[in-house]
Amino acid sequence: MIDGFDKNKKYYGEVWFAEKEDEKHFCVMSFNDDDVWLETNLHTEQRSYKEPQILGLFTGLGYITFIDCRIQHSSSGITETRIYRAKYTFVSDRHLIDTQTLKIKEFYIVNDVIAKWVHHTLWYDYTKDKLHKKVFTDEYQVENVNLKITISHYQNINTQRQTGLNISNRGAIKFELEEPVSILVAIEFYNQFQKVLQLIFGRSEKFRKFSFKCLGCGEDKDLYYNDTQLTKSTSTFVHTEYQKVKYSLKSILTAAYTDDAFRFCLDKLMENFIGKHPSHNKRFINSISAYEAYCKNYSKDGKNQLYKRIKENEDIFIKIGDFTDGLWKEFPNKVVRARDYHIHSNLDNKNIYSEFELLYISFLFDYVIAYLLLSKLGDVEDSLLDKFIEQGKNTFVSLQRTNVILGSKIL
């Protein structure tokens, strides 16, 4: 994959099982909702719902190892046909990849969200005959785990036959480790970076390319899987520009990869941004759980009552929520009643928040948690912390007020 799979194309080749290399079968590889699908008559006689591994050789791609291939459809007749959905797809131009023994120390991911984070418009100045671009490579060393993360921004240039050039901004993240790790551990390193992106930029996207350096031949190989971690999130935190937060980034990355308490709280917080929740009260419950996780790990007072834990961070709640004295006076108790109603089934609790209100209470807690987590780190700039206050207030106060008006029932 020079620049990732073309998901609108079909690829043709042959596939076989590792133990039956002489029995090759024609195969068509395509994409269905970002999943790799294989249509072939390759099958075993035993009844099963998946094949752990299928090997192949495809025109224009090279050798491919498909892992965890679930059978989506099967039919019988003159020939037996199967449609498999592969969870992981390894591509190599020279040799098949033995995934059971695979270890890597260096891998990089091209993700367009980095270019959006850098927020630089690529344009051509006709008066000076100059292309205005931004190219850089920034390194961040995470000492405790011997990890180096490199963020780069560059231009990708494609020719369009005789008609001209297509120039676009691209961003990539490179990971370098001193000790080799399995591919699943490498994916976890990348997922952790996505959580940091969600925290300080508000989004992530599916990667365009995931490559790793083969320890055997020293050449780059490609991995593809349907990345669902945070890439389908429609909720956002703050919108920042990379250059304005890069000073704080080393401290945040170090905490995300080495501080167990920070990582645990971040994981809890991210549960509200992975996938969709069936109701607003489910989101609210997640937010309360994340807040209690923060208090348990960072509070010095050892208070275990939610009411006291909310009062403990009164200043930041009032800053983001813009509470009047009257509203704040009833807020902690009302949150506790809502928590007890939805978690402990205390159905006698009265004067609790509506489903609509719970959504914005959940947002409020998420912004408070993010602010508190980052404020515990050294070398995080006040300008970044202020972003959470500003955006949190805009969401909890302004957006909630607007949606109350839009959602009001006239009749």
C-alpha positions in Angstrom: 0.0 0.0 0.0 1.8 3.1 -1.2 -0.8 5.4 0.3 -3.3 3.0 1.9 -6.0 0.9 0.3 -8.3 2.3 -2.3 -11.6 1.3 -0.6 -13.5 1.9 -3.8 -11.5 -0.8 -5.7 -11.6 -4.5 -5.9 -8.4 -6.5 -5.7 -7.9 -9.9 -7.4 -5.6 -12.7 -6.4 -5.2 -16.2 -5.0 -5.7 -17.4 -1.4 -4.8 -20.6 0.4 -4.5 -22.1 3.9 -1.0 -22.4 5.4 -1.1 -26.2 5.7 -2.4 -26.5 2.1 -0.2 -24.2 0.0 -0.6 -26.2 -3.2 -4.4 -25.7 -3.1 -4.8 -22.1 -4.2 -8.2 -20.5 -5.0 -9.2 -17.4 -6.8 -10.3 -14.5 -4.6 -11.8 -11.0 -4.9 -10.9 -8.7 -2.0 -13.2 -5.6 -1.4 -14.3 -3.3 1.3 -17.7 -3.3 3.1 -18.1 -0.5 5.6 -14.3 -0.3 6.1 -14.0 -4.0 6.7 -11.9 -6.3 4.4 -14.1 -8.9 2.7 -12.8 -11.9 0.8 -15.0 -13.7 -1.8 -13.7 -17.1 -2.7 -14.4 -20.8 -2.8 -11.6 -21.6 -0.4 -13.1 -23.5 2.6 -12.5 -26.4 4.9 -14.7 -29.4 5.3 -15.2 -28.8 9.0 -18.1 -26.6 10.2 -16.8 -23.4 11.7 -17.7 -19.7 12.0 -14.2 -18.4 11.1 -10.8 -19.3 9.8 -7.9 -18.1 12.0 -5.6 -17.4 9.1 -5.8 -17.2 5.3 -2.8 -16.4 3.1 -2.8 -14.8 -0.3 -1.0 -13.1 -3.2 -2.8 -10.2 -4.9 -2.1 -8.2 -8.0 -0.7 -4.7 -7.2 -0.4 -5.5 -3.5 1.9 -8.5 -3.0 1.7 -11.1 -0.2 -1.2 -10.8 2.2 -1.9 -12.5 5.5 -5.5 -12.3 6.7 -6.1 -13.0 10.4 -9.3 -13.9 12.2 -11.5 -14.3 9.1 -15.1 -14.6 10.1 -17.5 -16.2 7.7 -20.2 -13.7 6.6 -21.9 -15.8 4.0 -21.6 -19.3 2.6 -23.4 -21.0 -0.3 -23.3 -24.5 -1.9 -24.0 -25.7 -5.3 -21.7 -26.6 -8.1 -19.0 -25.0 -6.0 -18.7 -24.0 -2.3 -18.3 -20.3 -1.9 -17.5 -18.2 1.2 -17.3 -14.6 2.1 -14.9 -13.9 4.9 -14.4 -10.7 6.9 -10.8 -10.3 8.0 -10.1 -8.5 11.3 -6.4 -7.8 10.5 -4.7 -7.7 7.1 -0.9 -7.7 6.8 0.6 -6.7 3.4 4.1 -7.3 2.2 5.6 -6.9 -1.2 8.3 -9.6 -0.8 7.3 -12.3 1.7 4.4 -13.6 3.8 4.3 -12.3 7.4 4.3 -14.8 10.2 2.0 -13.1 12.6 2.5 -15.6 15.4 6.1 -14.6 15.9 5.8 -11.0 14.7 7.5 -8.4 16.8 8.1 -4.8 15.9 10.1 -1.8 17.3 9.1 0.9 14.8 5.8 1.8 13.2 4.1 4.9 11.8 0.5 5.9 11.1 -0.6 8.5 8.5 -3.8 10.1 9.8 -5.4 13.2 8.2 -6.6 14.5 11.6 -2.9 15.5 12.3 -3.1 17.9 9.3 -6.4 19.3 10.6 -4.8 19.7 14.0 -1.8 21.6 12.4 -4.4 23.8 10.7 -2.3 25.2 7.9 -3.8 26.2 4.6 -1.8 25.1 1.6 -1.8 27.8 -1.1 0.1 29.0 -4.0 1.3 32.6 -4.3 1.2 33.5 -8.0 2.9 36.8 -7.5 6.0 35.2 -5.9 5.7 31.9 -7.7 5.9 30.2 -4.3 4.0 27.3 -2.6 3.2 28.2 1.0 3.5 25.0 3.0 4.3 23.8 6.5 6.8 21.0 6.9 8.2 19.9 10.3 9.1 16.9 12.4 8.8 17.1 16.2 10.0 14.5 18.6 8.7 13.7 22.1 10.6 11.3 24.3 8.7 9.3 26.9 11.6 8.1 29.0 10.0 5.7 31.5 8.9 3.4 28.7 11.7 4.1 26.3 9.3 5.4 23.7 9.9 8.1 21.1 6.9 9.7 19.4 7.5 11.8 16.3 4.7 14.0 14.9 5.3 15.2 11.3 3.5 17.4 8.8 4.3 17.1 5.1 2.9 17.4 1.6 1.7 14.5 -0.5 2.0 15.1 -4.3 0.1 13.0 -6.9 0.4 13.4 -10.6 -2.9 13.5 -12.6 -1.5 12.3 -16.0 -1.1 15.3 -18.3 -3.5 17.6 -16.4 -1.3 18.6 -13.4 -0.5 17.8 -9.8 -2.7 17.2 -6.7 -1.0 18.5 -3.6 -2.4 17.9 -0.1 -1.3 18.2 3.5 -0.6 15.0 5.4 0.2 14.3 9.0 1.8 11.2 10.6 2.8 9.8 14.0 5.8 7.6 14.3 6.5 5.3 17.3 10.0 4.0 18.1 10.6 1.5 21.0 13.9 0.1 22.3 12.4 -3.3 22.9 10.2 -5.2 20.3 6.5 -5.6 21.1 3.6 -7.6 19.5 1.4 -5.9 17.0 -1.5 -5.8 19.5 0.6 -3.9 21.9 1.6 -1.5 19.1 -2.0 -0.9 18.4 -2.6 -0.1 22.0 0.2 2.5 21.8 -1.6 4.1 18.9 -5.0 3.9 20.6 -3.5 5.8 23.6 -2.3 8.5 21.3 -5.8 8.8 19.9 -7.2 9.3 23.4 -4.7 12.2 23.9 -5.9 13.6 20.5 -9.5 13.4 21.6 -8.7 15.1 24.9 -6.8 18.1 23.5 -8.1 18.4 20.0 -11.6 16.9 20.2 -11.5 14.2 17.5 -9.7 11.4 15.7 -10.2 9.7 12.3 -9.5 6.4 10.7 -5.9 6.1 9.7 -4.9 6.3 6.0 -1.9 4.1 6.4 -0.4 1.9 9.2 3.1 0.7 8.5 5.8 -1.1 10.5 9.4 -2.0 9.9 10.0 -5.7 9.6 12.8 -6.8 11.9 13.7 -9.6 9.5 14.2 -7.8 6.1 14.2 -4.2 7.4 11.6 -3.1 5.0 8.2 -1.4 5.7 5.1 -3.6 5.8 1.5 -2.5 6.1 -1.3 -3.4 8.5 -5.0 -2.7 8.0 -7.9 -3.1 10.4 -11.2 -1.3 10.9 -10.2 1.2 13.5 -13.2 2.0 15.6 -11.4 3.6 18.6 -12.8 7.2 18.8 -13.0 7.5 15.0 -16.8 7.4 15.0 -17.1 9.9 17.9 -19.4 12.9 17.1 -18.7 14.6 20.5 -15.8 16.9 20.9 -13.8 18.5 23.7 -11.8 21.6 22.8 -10.5 22.7 19.4 -6.8 23.6 19.5 -4.1 24.2 17.1 -1.0 22.0 17.3 1.6 24.8 17.4 -0.3 26.4 20.4 -0.3 23.3 22.6 2.9 21.6 21.6 4.7 22.9 24.7 2.2 21.1 26.9 2.2 17.9 24.8 5.3 16.2 26.2 3.9 16.3 29.7 0.5 15.0 28.6 2.0 12.2 26.5 4.3 11.2 29.4 1.3 11.0 31.7 -0.8 9.1 29.2 1.9 6.4 28.7 3.5 6.2 32.2 1.1 7.4 34.9 -1.3 4.6 35.8 -3.8 6.9 37.6 -3.9 9.4 34.7 -4.2 6.6 32.2 -7.1 5.0 34.1 -9.0 8.2 34.5 -8.4 9.1 30.8 -9.7 5.6 29.8 -12.9 6.2 31.9 -13.4 9.6 30.4 -13.0 8.3 26.9 -15.9 5.8 27.3 -18.2 8.7 26.6 -16.6 9.3 23.2 -16.4 5.7 21.9 -19.5 4.7 20.1 -23.0 5.9 20.9 -24.9 5.6 24.1 -28.5 4.4 24.2 -29.6 7.2 26.4 -28.4 10.4 28.1 -28.6 8.9 31.5 -26.1 6.2 30.4 -23.7 8.9 29.4 -24.3 10.7 32.7 -23.6 7.5 34.6 -20.3 7.1 32.7 -19.4 10.7 33.6 -20.1 10.2 37.3 -18.0 7.0 37.2 -15.1 8.9 35.6 -15.4 11.7 38.1 -15.3 9.3 41.0 -12.3 7.6 39.5 -10.5 10.9 39.4 -11.4 11.7 43.0 -10.3 8.3 44.2 -6.9 8.6 42.6 -6.2 12.3 43.1 -8.2 13.5 46.1 -6.1 14.0 49.3 -9.1 14.2 51.6 -10.2 10.6 51.2 -13.9 11.7 51.0 -16.0 8.9 49.5 -19.4 10.7 49.2 -20.2 12.1 45.8 -21.7 15.3 47.4 -18.4 16.1 49.2 -16.4 15.3 46.1 -18.4 17.7 44.0 -18.0 20.4 46.7 -14.3 19.7 46.8 -13.9 21.1 43.3 -16.5 23.8 43.7 -14.4 26.5 42.0 -14.0 24.8 38.7 -17.6 23.6 38.6 -18.8 27.2 39.1 -16.3 28.5 36.6 -17.4 26.2 33.8 -21.1 25.9 34.8 -21.4 29.7 35.4 -23.7 28.9 38.4 -25.5 31.5 40.4 -25.4 31.0 44.1 -29.0 29.7 44.2 -28.4 27.1 41.4 -25.1 26.0 42.8 -26.6 25.5 46.3 -28.9 22.7 45.0 -26.6 21.3 42.3 -24.5 18.7 44.3 -27.6 17.2 46.1 -29.5 17.1 42.8 -26.7 15.3 41.1 -26.5 12.8 43.9 -30.3 12.2 43.7 -30.1 11.7 39.9 -27.1 9.3 40.4 -29.1 7.3 43.1 -32.2 7.2 40.9 -30.4 5.8 37.8 -27.7 3.7 39.4 -29.3 2.5 42.7 -32.9 2.5 41.5 -34.1 4.9 44.2 -37.4 5.5 42.5 -38.7 7.7 45.3 -36.2 10.4 44.6 -38.0 13.5 43.4 -36.8 16.7 41.8 -34.1 15.0 39.6 -32.8 16.1 36.3 -34.6 15.3 33.1 -33.0 13.2 30.3 -32.3 16.4 28.4 -30.6 18.0 31.4 -28.6 14.9 32.2 -26.8 15.2 28.8 -25.5 18.7 29.7 -24.7 17.7 33.3 -22.6 14.9 31.7 -20.8 17.3 29.4 -20.1 19.5 32.5 -18.5 16.7 34.4 -16.4 15.7 31.4 -15.0 19.2 31.0 -14.3 19.4 34.8 -12.5 16.0 34.7 -10.4 17.0 31.7 -9.5 20.3 33.3 -8.6 18.7 36.7 -6.5 15.9 35.0 -4.5 18.3 33.0 -4.0 20.7 35.9 -2.4 17.9 37.9 0.5 17.8 35.3 3.5 20.0 35.2 4.3 22.2 32.2 0.7 22.4 30.9 0.0 25.9 29.8 -2.8 28.0 31.3 -4.0 28.8 27.8 -4.9 25.1 27.3 -6.7 24.9 30.6 -8.6 28.0 29.8 -9.8 26.3 26.6 -11.7 23.8 28.7 -13.3 26.5 30.8 -14.3 28.4 27.7 -15.6 25.5 25.7 -17.2 23.9 28.7 -19.1 27.1 29.4 -20.1 27.4 25.8 -21.5 23.8 25.8 -23.2 23.7 29.3 -24.6 27.3 29.3 -24.9 28.6 25.7 -25.6 25.4 23.8 -28.0 24.1 26.4 -29.9 27.4 26.4 -30.1 27.3 22.6 -31.3 23.7 22.5 -33.9 24.4 25.2 -35.4 27.1 22.9 -35.2 24.9 19.8 -36.7 21.9 21.7 -39.5 23.8 23.4 -43.0 22.5 22.6 -45.2 25.4 21.3 -48.4 23.4 21.4 
